[in-house]
């Protein structure tokens, strides 16, 4: 049976107190709506339909052509929102799966089970129902409606929290608002919804319509954390905590040691190789990849970067950079965008690299800055070395050949090239290119003057006593 997924994302999200639409608030490296899209991915060949309304241009600009859109021009409730998708979906699908853009912990397997339950595939009677819905039992109701069941255990109604009697408020089976409808029944009956006291059309009233018609209403229990809804930033933080636990557990089960999961923040799109260790206070963000056998942290932040096998990062920040096998940074290093450390590079205390490649075996011990440079293999970068890459108008490059030795406090005034095995003395200011196998020093750096051996060779004549 063909499933069409409808994601409701039209609301104001006023309790977020933000200029950013609620559906675009980030969670573990992805906007909230991305989590809903991931949850329905693979359920159907049809593109999901996103119902937009408030700030729809921002949502559409972000999602682009990955989804279809229906516009809710007046925000008149969830039932009214779903009505906007009728024209786009009518007769295109057998089932309509409805969920929200602010429920990021829903799992694809749960939604698949919901669609199978409605179709009869997961039910012992194998009889399709008018709709199936998720339910959840937990103490924190989060404002969800209560599930009211009959004596035989069947779902009879959903009562919104504001309308509940004291007895109904005590019910702990809640309605998170995720439904799967028989498409034909839905489109034939959604027009029967009547406005509430606030003038809105509630999708929850479809359950009462089905019951009055004698239709089957199935329910599927979901795990409590899957149905965490987000209305404000405190709930966003609670969802982030639950999602972080899930992500960290998945990595640990895959062979990664996370010493303190509670203080470790790993985004959803991060990959980590087997036998790597993540120390406390570490943030791995964006599309970061960490190889096998690495040690990352403590207190390090890596964003959109590629870390090879057997690397070490300690008390450092790495942004849009690359480290090849066996390289190490820190403590207190900073790789800025475009930095690339080759194999077995050592970058120690308070080093910084930007838009530069350091070749295999480079040693950059401490207190140095390399920017807009190409550094050959086995180069020694002395303490305090700086590439002076900006002349006030444009950035200029520095090129260092293999086996160059830079003395402490060397200043390389770009554009400048040092050939293989060139050497600089401590405190040198290099303003001109240096040939291979050449030593320069001073301010500005020059080759040493020719040394003439002024001493005359000693005579072989033997002098007598004075």
C-alpha positions as CSV (number, residue, x, y, z in Angstrom):
1,X,0.0,0.0,0.0
2,X,1.2,3.5,-0.9
3,X,1.9,5.8,2.1
4,X,1.9,9.6,1.8
5,X,3.6,11.4,4.7
6,X,2.4,14.8,5.8
7,X,4.5,16.9,8.1
8,X,2.7,19.8,9.8
9,X,5.0,22.8,10.1
10,X,2.8,25.8,9.8
11,X,2.5,27.0,13.4
12,X,3.9,30.2,14.9
13,X,6.0,28.5,17.6
14,X,5.5,31.6,19.8
15,X,6.8,30.0,23.0
16,X,10.2,29.6,21.3
17,X,10.5,33.4,21.5
18,X,12.6,33.4,18.3
19,X,12.7,35.0,14.9
20,X,13.7,31.6,13.6
21,X,10.8,29.2,12.8
22,X,10.5,26.5,15.3
23,X,11.0,23.8,12.7
24,X,14.4,25.2,11.8
25,X,15.8,25.3,15.3
26,X,18.9,23.1,15.4
27,X,19.1,19.8,17.3
28,X,22.2,17.6,17.2
29,X,23.4,19.3,14.1
30,X,20.1,19.2,12.2
31,X,17.1,21.5,12.1
32,X,14.1,19.9,13.8
33,X,12.2,19.3,10.5
34,X,15.1,17.2,9.2
35,X,14.5,14.7,12.0
36,X,10.9,14.3,10.9
37,X,12.0,13.9,7.3
38,X,14.4,11.2,8.3
39,X,11.7,9.4,10.3
40,X,9.5,9.0,7.1
41,X,12.4,8.3,4.8
42,X,11.9,5.0,3.0
43,X,8.2,4.6,3.9
44,X,7.1,5.7,0.4
45,X,8.2,6.6,-3.1
46,X,6.1,9.7,-2.8
47,X,7.8,12.9,-1.6
48,X,6.7,14.1,1.8
49,X,4.2,16.9,1.9
50,X,5.1,19.7,4.3
51,X,2.3,22.0,5.3
52,X,3.8,25.5,5.8
53,X,2.2,28.7,7.0
54,X,4.1,31.0,9.4
55,X,7.5,32.0,8.0
56,X,6.9,29.6,5.1
57,X,9.6,31.3,2.9
58,X,12.3,30.4,5.4
59,X,11.2,26.8,5.6
60,X,10.8,26.5,1.8
61,X,14.2,28.2,1.2
62,X,15.8,25.6,3.5
63,X,14.0,22.5,2.2
64,X,14.1,23.4,-1.5
65,X,12.6,20.9,-3.9
66,X,13.1,17.8,-1.6
67,X,9.5,17.9,-0.6
68,X,6.1,19.0,-1.8
69,X,4.3,21.9,-0.1
70,X,0.8,22.8,0.9
71,X,0.1,26.2,2.3
72,X,-2.1,26.9,5.3
73,X,-2.8,30.6,4.9
74,X,-4.9,30.9,8.0
75,X,-3.7,28.9,11.0
76,X,-7.0,27.4,12.0
77,X,-5.9,24.2,13.7
78,X,-4.4,20.8,12.9
79,X,-7.4,19.5,11.1
80,X,-7.5,22.6,8.9
81,X,-3.7,22.2,8.2
82,X,-4.3,18.6,7.0
83,X,-7.1,19.7,4.7
84,X,-4.6,21.8,2.8
85,X,-2.9,18.6,1.6
86,X,-6.0,17.0,0.3
87,X,-5.7,18.5,-3.2
88,X,-2.1,17.4,-3.5
89,X,-2.6,13.9,-2.1
90,X,-6.1,12.8,-3.1
91,X,-6.1,9.5,-4.9
92,X,-2.3,9.4,-4.9
93,X,-1.9,7.2,-1.7
94,X,-3.7,4.5,0.2
95,X,-2.6,5.8,3.6
96,X,-1.8,9.2,4.9
97,X,0.7,9.4,7.7
98,X,0.5,12.6,9.7
99,X,3.2,13.9,12.1
100,X,4.7,17.2,13.3
101,X,8.0,19.0,12.5
102,X,8.7,19.4,16.3
103,X,8.9,15.7,17.3
104,X,12.5,14.8,16.5
105,X,13.0,11.5,18.3
106,X,10.4,9.5,16.4
107,X,12.0,6.4,14.9
108,X,11.3,5.1,11.3
109,X,10.6,1.7,12.7
110,X,7.8,3.1,14.9
111,X,6.2,4.9,12.0
112,X,6.4,1.8,9.8
113,X,4.7,-0.2,12.5
114,X,1.9,2.4,12.7
115,X,1.3,2.1,9.0
116,X,1.3,-1.7,9.1
117,X,-1.1,-1.7,12.0
118,X,-3.7,0.4,10.2
119,X,-3.4,-1.8,7.1
120,X,-4.0,-4.9,9.2
121,X,-0.6,-6.4,8.6
122,X,0.4,-6.1,12.3
123,X,-3.0,-7.0,13.6
124,X,-4.1,-10.6,14.4
125,X,-7.5,-9.9,12.7
126,X,-5.8,-8.6,9.5
127,X,-8.6,-6.1,9.0
128,X,-7.8,-2.6,7.9
129,X,-9.0,0.3,10.2
130,X,-10.0,3.8,9.5
131,X,-6.9,5.1,11.4
132,X,-4.2,4.1,13.8
133,X,-2.5,6.4,16.2
134,X,0.5,6.5,18.5
135,X,0.0,6.6,22.2
136,X,2.5,7.0,25.0
137,X,2.4,6.6,28.8
138,X,4.5,8.9,31.0
139,X,4.1,11.3,33.9
140,X,5.0,14.5,32.1
141,X,1.9,15.1,29.9
142,X,3.5,18.0,28.0
143,X,0.0,19.3,27.4
144,X,-1.0,16.3,25.3
145,X,-4.6,15.1,25.1
146,X,-5.7,12.0,27.1
147,X,-6.6,8.7,25.5
148,X,-10.1,7.6,26.7
149,X,-10.8,3.9,26.2
150,X,-14.0,1.9,26.5
151,X,-14.6,-1.1,28.7
152,X,-13.3,-3.4,26.0
153,X,-10.1,-1.4,25.8
154,X,-10.8,0.2,22.5
155,X,-10.0,3.9,21.9
156,X,-13.2,5.9,22.3
157,X,-12.0,9.5,22.2
158,X,-9.1,12.0,22.7
159,X,-9.8,14.8,25.2
160,X,-7.6,17.8,25.0
161,X,-5.9,18.7,28.3
162,X,-7.8,22.0,28.6
163,X,-11.1,20.1,28.4
164,X,-10.3,17.2,30.7
165,X,-12.2,16.5,33.9
166,X,-10.1,15.8,37.0
167,X,-10.5,12.1,36.4
168,X,-9.4,12.4,32.8
169,X,-6.4,14.5,33.9
170,X,-5.2,11.5,35.9
171,X,-5.0,9.4,32.7
172,X,-1.4,8.8,31.8
173,X,-2.0,7.4,28.3
174,X,-1.4,10.4,26.1
175,X,-1.9,11.4,22.5
176,X,1.3,12.8,20.8
177,X,-0.6,13.5,17.6
178,X,0.8,11.0,15.2
179,X,-1.7,9.3,13.0
180,X,-2.0,7.0,10.0
181,X,-5.3,7.3,8.1
182,X,-7.1,5.3,5.5
183,X,-6.8,7.9,2.8
184,X,-10.2,7.3,1.2
185,X,-11.9,7.5,4.6
186,X,-9.9,10.6,5.6
187,X,-10.7,12.7,2.6
188,X,-14.4,11.6,2.7
189,X,-14.8,12.6,6.3
190,X,-12.4,15.4,7.2
191,X,-15.0,17.9,6.1
192,X,-17.1,16.7,9.1
193,X,-14.8,18.4,11.5
194,X,-16.5,21.3,13.4
195,X,-14.8,24.3,14.9
196,X,-13.9,24.3,18.5
197,X,-14.6,27.2,20.9
198,X,-11.5,28.9,19.6
199,X,-12.6,28.5,16.0
200,X,-10.0,25.8,15.2
201,X,-10.5,22.4,13.6
202,X,-8.8,19.7,15.6
203,X,-7.5,16.6,14.0
204,X,-8.1,14.7,17.3
205,X,-11.9,14.9,16.5
206,X,-11.4,12.5,13.7
207,X,-11.2,9.7,16.3
208,X,-14.7,10.6,17.5
209,X,-16.0,10.6,13.9
210,X,-14.5,7.2,13.3
211,X,-16.0,5.8,16.6
212,X,-19.5,7.2,15.8
213,X,-19.3,5.4,12.4
214,X,-18.3,2.1,14.1
215,X,-14.9,2.3,12.4
216,X,-11.8,0.6,13.9
217,X,-9.3,2.8,15.7
218,X,-6.0,1.1,16.3
219,X,-3.3,2.3,18.7
220,X,0.4,1.6,19.0
221,X,2.4,2.4,22.1
222,X,5.6,4.4,21.5
223,X,8.6,4.7,23.8
224,X,8.3,7.8,26.1
225,X,11.4,9.6,24.6
226,X,10.2,9.1,21.0
227,X,7.2,11.4,21.6
228,X,8.9,14.3,23.2
229,X,7.4,17.4,21.7
230,X,9.0,20.8,21.5
231,X,7.1,24.0,22.3
232,X,9.8,26.0,24.1
233,X,13.6,26.0,24.5
234,X,13.5,24.1,27.8
235,X,11.8,21.2,25.9
236,X,14.3,21.6,23.1
237,X,17.1,21.1,25.7
238,X,15.2,18.0,27.1
239,X,15.0,16.5,23.6
240,X,18.7,17.3,23.0
241,X,19.6,15.4,26.2
242,X,17.6,12.4,25.1
243,X,18.9,12.4,21.6
244,X,22.5,12.8,22.8
245,X,22.1,9.7,25.0
246,X,20.8,7.8,21.9
247,X,23.7,9.0,19.7
248,X,26.3,8.3,22.3
249,X,24.9,4.8,23.0
250,X,25.0,3.9,19.3
251,X,28.7,4.9,19.1
252,X,29.6,2.9,22.2
253,X,27.8,-0.2,20.9
254,X,29.8,0.2,17.7
255,X,33.2,0.1,19.6
256,X,33.9,3.7,20.6
257,X,34.9,4.5,24.2
258,X,33.1,7.5,25.6
259,X,34.5,8.1,29.0
260,X,31.7,10.4,30.2
261,X,28.7,10.4,27.9
262,X,26.9,13.1,30.0
263,X,29.6,15.7,29.0
264,X,30.1,14.5,25.5
265,X,28.2,16.2,22.6
266,X,28.2,14.4,19.3
267,X,26.1,15.5,16.4
268,X,24.0,13.1,14.4
269,X,26.1,13.1,11.2
270,X,29.4,12.4,13.0
271,X,31.2,9.1,12.3
272,X,33.8,7.6,14.6
273,X,36.0,4.6,14.0
274,X,36.4,1.6,16.1
275,X,38.6,1.8,19.3
276,X,38.7,5.6,19.4
277,X,38.4,7.2,22.8
278,X,36.4,10.4,23.4
279,X,37.3,12.1,26.6
280,X,35.0,14.4,28.7
281,X,34.0,17.8,27.5
282,X,34.4,17.0,23.8
283,X,32.1,18.4,21.1
284,X,32.0,16.7,17.7
285,X,29.9,18.7,15.4
286,X,28.6,18.8,11.8
287,X,29.9,16.4,9.2
288,X,33.0,15.4,11.2
289,X,34.6,12.1,10.7
290,X,37.0,10.5,13.2
291,X,39.1,7.5,12.3
292,X,40.0,4.4,14.2
293,X,42.2,4.4,17.3
294,X,42.1,8.1,17.9
295,X,42.1,9.9,21.2
296,X,40.0,13.1,21.2
297,X,39.8,15.5,24.1
298,X,39.4,16.3,26.9
299,X,37.6,19.6,26.2
300,X,38.1,19.7,22.4
301,X,35.7,21.0,19.7
302,X,35.9,19.6,16.2
303,X,33.5,21.0,13.5
304,X,33.1,19.7,9.9
305,X,36.5,18.1,9.9
306,X,38.2,14.9,8.9
307,X,40.4,13.2,11.5
308,X,42.4,10.2,10.3
309,X,43.3,7.1,12.1
310,X,45.5,7.1,15.3
311,X,45.3,10.9,15.7
312,X,45.3,12.8,19.0
313,X,43.5,16.1,19.7
314,X,43.8,17.6,23.2
315,X,42.2,20.8,24.6
316,X,42.0,22.1,21.0
317,X,39.6,23.6,18.4
318,X,39.5,22.2,14.8
319,X,37.2,23.8,12.2
320,X,36.8,22.6,8.6
321,X,40.2,21.1,8.7
322,X,41.9,17.7,8.0
323,X,44.4,15.6,10.0
324,X,46.0,12.6,8.4
325,X,47.0,9.4,10.1
326,X,49.1,9.8,13.2
327,X,49.0,13.6,13.5
328,X,48.4,15.3,16.8
329,X,47.3,18.7,18.0
330,X,47.4,20.3,21.4
331,X,47.1,21.1,24.1
332,X,45.5,24.4,23.1
333,X,45.9,24.2,19.3
334,X,43.7,25.7,16.7
335,X,43.2,24.4,13.2
336,X,41.2,27.0,11.3
337,X,39.3,26.4,7.9
338,X,41.6,25.0,5.2
339,X,44.2,23.6,7.5
340,X,45.6,20.2,6.5
341,X,48.1,18.3,8.7
342,X,49.8,15.4,6.9
343,X,50.8,12.1,8.4
344,X,52.7,12.2,11.8
345,X,52.6,16.0,12.1
346,X,53.1,17.3,15.6
347,X,51.5,20.6,16.5
348,X,51.9,21.5,20.1
349,X,50.9,24.2,22.7
350,X,49.2,27.2,21.3
351,X,49.9,26.6,17.6
352,X,47.5,27.8,15.0
353,X,47.2,26.8,11.3
354,X,44.9,28.4,8.7
355,X,44.5,27.6,5.0
356,X,47.8,25.7,4.9
357,X,49.1,22.2,4.3
358,X,51.8,20.8,6.6
359,X,53.6,17.9,5.0
360,X,54.4,14.6,6.6
361,X,56.6,14.7,9.8
362,X,56.4,18.5,10.3
363,X,57.2,19.5,13.9
364,X,55.5,22.7,15.1
365,X,56.1,22.6,18.9
366,X,54.5,25.7,20.3
367,X,53.5,29.4,20.0
368,X,53.5,29.5,16.2
369,X,51.1,30.6,13.4
370,X,51.1,29.2,9.9
371,X,48.6,30.8,7.5
372,X,48.2,30.6,3.7
373,X,51.3,28.3,3.4
374,X,52.5,25.1,1.9
375,X,55.0,23.4,4.1
376,X,57.1,20.5,2.9
377,X,58.0,17.3,4.8
378,X,60.0,17.1,8.0
379,X,60.1,20.8,8.5
380,X,61.0,22.2,11.9
381,X,58.9,25.2,12.9
382,X,60.6,26.9,15.8
383,X,58.8,28.4,18.7
384,X,57.2,31.8,17.9
385,X,57.4,31.4,14.1
386,X,54.8,33.5,12.2
387,X,53.9,33.7,8.6
388,X,53.1,37.3,7.9
389,X,50.5,36.5,5.3
390,X,48.4,39.8,5.2
391,X,49.9,43.0,3.7
392,X,46.9,45.1,4.6
393,X,45.2,44.5,1.2
394,X,45.5,40.8,0.3
395,X,46.6,37.4,1.7
396,X,49.9,36.1,0.3
397,X,51.4,32.6,0.4
398,X,54.5,31.1,2.0
399,X,56.2,28.0,0.5
400,X,58.6,25.9,2.5
401,X,60.5,23.1,0.9
402,X,61.3,19.7,2.6
403,X,63.6,19.7,5.6
404,X,63.5,23.4,6.2
405,X,64.6,24.5,9.7
406,X,63.1,27.6,11.1
407,X,64.7,29.1,14.1
408,X,62.7,30.5,17.0
409,X,60.8,33.7,16.4
410,X,61.3,33.6,12.6
411,X,58.9,36.0,10.7
412,X,58.2,34.9,7.1
413,X,56.9,38.0,5.2
414,X,54.8,36.6,2.4
415,X,55.0,36.1,-0.5
416,X,58.2,34.2,0.2
417,X,59.7,30.8,-0.7
418,X,62.4,28.8,1.2
419,X,64.0,26.0,-0.8
420,X,64.7,22.5,0.6
421,X,66.9,22.4,3.6
422,X,67.1,26.1,4.0
423,X,67.6,27.4,7.6
424,X,66.9,30.6,9.5
425,X,68.5,31.9,12.6
426,X,66.5,32.8,15.7
427,X,64.7,36.1,15.3
428,X,65.1,36.3,11.6
429,X,62.7,38.4,9.4
430,X,62.7,36.7,6.0
431,X,61.5,39.2,3.3
432,X,63.1,37.5,0.2
433,X,63.2,34.0,-1.2
434,X,65.9,31.7,0.2
435,X,67.6,29.1,-2.0
436,X,68.1,25.5,-1.1
437,X,70.7,24.6,1.5
438,X,71.1,28.2,2.5
439,X,71.3,29.8,5.9
440,X,69.9,33.2,6.5
441,X,69.6,35.3,9.7
442,X,69.0,38.8,10.9
443,X,66.6,41.7,10.2
444,X,66.1,41.5,7.3
445,X,67.4,38.0,7.0
446,X,70.6,37.7,4.8
447,X,73.1,35.0,4.1
448,X,76.2,35.3,6.3
449,X,79.1,37.2,4.8
450,X,81.9,35.2,3.3
451,X,84.4,34.3,6.0
452,X,88.0,34.8,4.9
453,X,90.6,33.0,6.9
454,X,92.9,35.9,7.7
455,X,95.2,33.7,9.7
456,X,98.5,32.9,7.7
457,X,99.7,29.4,7.7
458,X,102.4,28.9,10.4
459,X,106.0,28.7,9.1
460,X,107.9,25.5,9.5
461,X,111.0,27.6,10.3
462,X,112.2,26.9,13.8
463,X,113.0,30.0,15.8
464,X,115.7,29.9,18.4
465,X,115.4,31.3,21.8
466,X,115.2,35.1,22.1
